[in-house]
Amino acid sequence: MTPLLLAVLLSADSTVHVVSKPSGAMVMIDASDAGVTPVDVTVPPGKHQFMLSLRDFEPMKRAVKSVKDGETLTFDFVAEKTKQLEGAVMKAQKIYDAAEAKLIKAQSSDTGVEAAEMKMSDAVRALEKAERELDEFKKARGVK
């Protein structure tokens, strides 16, 4: 490849196909409105900041060093939200486990049992809530 051809190829704009799961996300590229997914967008060479927002989900951001012409960028809101909810369940489980250990220790020494039981009750409610939110989200979105 000649240096001139390489320079032309490197300086050419690229069209990128931006999709989201689910579709209908608002797309911003480098802080400029680029449409709603699915959308084809032409961008100049170089680094770009993609930000997608969709109702009921946290915005998703991705820095892309370079875009190849015809490339597809997929933003999976459902997978990201599932991961966040699963993290909340894991955190609640750790709190539950710690509360359970404190309750067992308190019961064996007969000190602080009431406070430990209250913490255990709070941990149970938090864990149940986190699990319920995850289950409801998965059911509503058809996630296994």
C-alpha positions in Angstrom: 0.0 0.0 0.0 1.4 3.4 -1.0 1.9 6.1 1.7 -0.6 8.3 -0.2 -3.3 5.6 -0.3 -2.7 4.8 3.4 -3.1 8.5 4.3 -6.3 8.7 2.3 -7.7 5.6 4.0 -6.7 6.9 7.4 -8.3 10.3 6.9 -11.6 9.0 5.5 -14.8 9.2 7.5 -16.3 5.9 8.7 -19.9 4.9 9.0 -20.7 3.0 12.2 -23.9 1.2 12.9 -25.0 1.8 16.5 -27.5 -0.6 18.0 -28.9 -1.2 21.5 -30.7 -3.9 23.3 -33.5 -2.9 23.6 -33.6 -0.5 20.7 -34.8 3.1 21.0 -31.8 4.5 22.9 -30.8 8.1 22.3 -27.2 8.3 20.9 -24.7 11.1 21.6 -21.3 11.0 19.9 -18.8 13.5 21.3 -21.7 15.4 23.0 -23.6 15.8 19.8 -27.0 14.2 19.1 -26.7 11.3 16.6 -30.2 9.9 16.6 -32.0 6.9 18.1 -30.9 3.3 17.8 -30.6 1.5 15.5 -28.8 4.3 13.6 -26.0 4.6 11.1 -23.6 7.5 11.9 -20.7 8.9 9.9 -17.8 9.9 12.1 -14.3 11.4 11.2 -11.2 9.4 12.1 -10.0 9.4 15.6 -11.2 8.8 19.1 -14.9 9.3 19.9 -17.1 9.2 23.0 -20.4 7.3 22.6 -23.1 7.8 25.2 -26.5 6.1 24.9 -29.4 6.7 27.2 -32.6 4.7 27.5 -35.6 5.2 29.8 -35.5 2.9 32.9 -31.7 2.2 32.4 -28.5 3.9 33.5 -26.7 5.7 30.6 -24.0 3.7 28.9 -20.7 5.3 27.8 -17.9 3.9 25.7 -14.7 5.6 24.4 -13.7 4.3 21.0 -10.2 4.9 19.8 -11.0 4.4 16.1 -14.0 3.2 14.2 -13.8 1.0 11.2 -16.1 1.7 8.3 -19.2 -0.6 8.5 -18.4 -1.5 12.2 -21.3 -2.2 14.5 -21.3 -1.0 18.1 -23.7 -2.8 20.4 -24.8 -1.4 23.7 -26.7 -4.1 25.7 -28.7 -2.3 28.4 -30.4 -5.5 29.5 -27.1 -7.3 30.2 -25.7 -4.3 32.0 -28.7 -3.9 34.2 -28.8 -7.7 34.9 -25.1 -7.5 35.9 -25.8 -4.5 38.3 -28.8 -6.2 39.9 -26.8 -9.5 40.3 -24.1 -7.4 42.0 -26.7 -5.9 44.4 -27.8 -9.4 45.3 -24.2 -10.5 45.9 -23.7 -7.4 48.1 -26.9 -8.1 50.1 -25.9 -11.8 50.5 -22.5 -10.7 52.0 -24.3 -8.4 54.4 -26.7 -11.2 55.3 -23.8 -13.6 55.9 -22.0 -11.1 58.2 -25.2 -10.4 60.1 -25.8 -14.2 60.5 -22.3 -14.6 61.8 -22.8 -11.8 64.4 -26.1 -13.3 65.4 -24.6 -16.7 66.0 -21.8 -15.1 68.0 -24.2 -13.1 70.0 -26.4 -16.1 70.7 -23.4 -18.1 71.9 -22.4 -15.4 74.4 -25.9 -14.1 75.3 -24.8 -10.5 74.6 -26.2 -8.2 72.0 -28.7 -10.8 70.7 -31.5 -8.3 70.2 -29.3 -5.9 68.2 -27.9 -8.8 66.1 -31.4 -10.1 65.5 -32.4 -6.6 64.2 -29.4 -6.5 61.9 -30.2 -10.0 60.7 -33.8 -9.0 60.0 -32.7 -5.9 58.0 -30.3 -8.0 56.0 -33.0 -10.6 55.2 -35.3 -7.8 53.9 -32.5 -6.2 51.9 -31.5 -9.6 50.3 -35.2 -10.4 49.5 -35.7 -7.0 47.9 -32.5 -7.3 45.8 -33.5 -10.8 44.7 -37.1 -9.7 43.9 -35.9 -6.8 41.8 -33.5 -9.0 39.9 -36.2 -11.7 39.3 -38.8 -9.1 38.2 -36.4 -7.4 35.8 -35.3 -10.8 34.3 -38.9 -11.8 33.9 -40.0 -8.5 32.3 -37.1 -8.7 29.9 -37.1 -12.4 29.2 -33.6 -12.9 30.6 -32.8 -16.4 31.9 
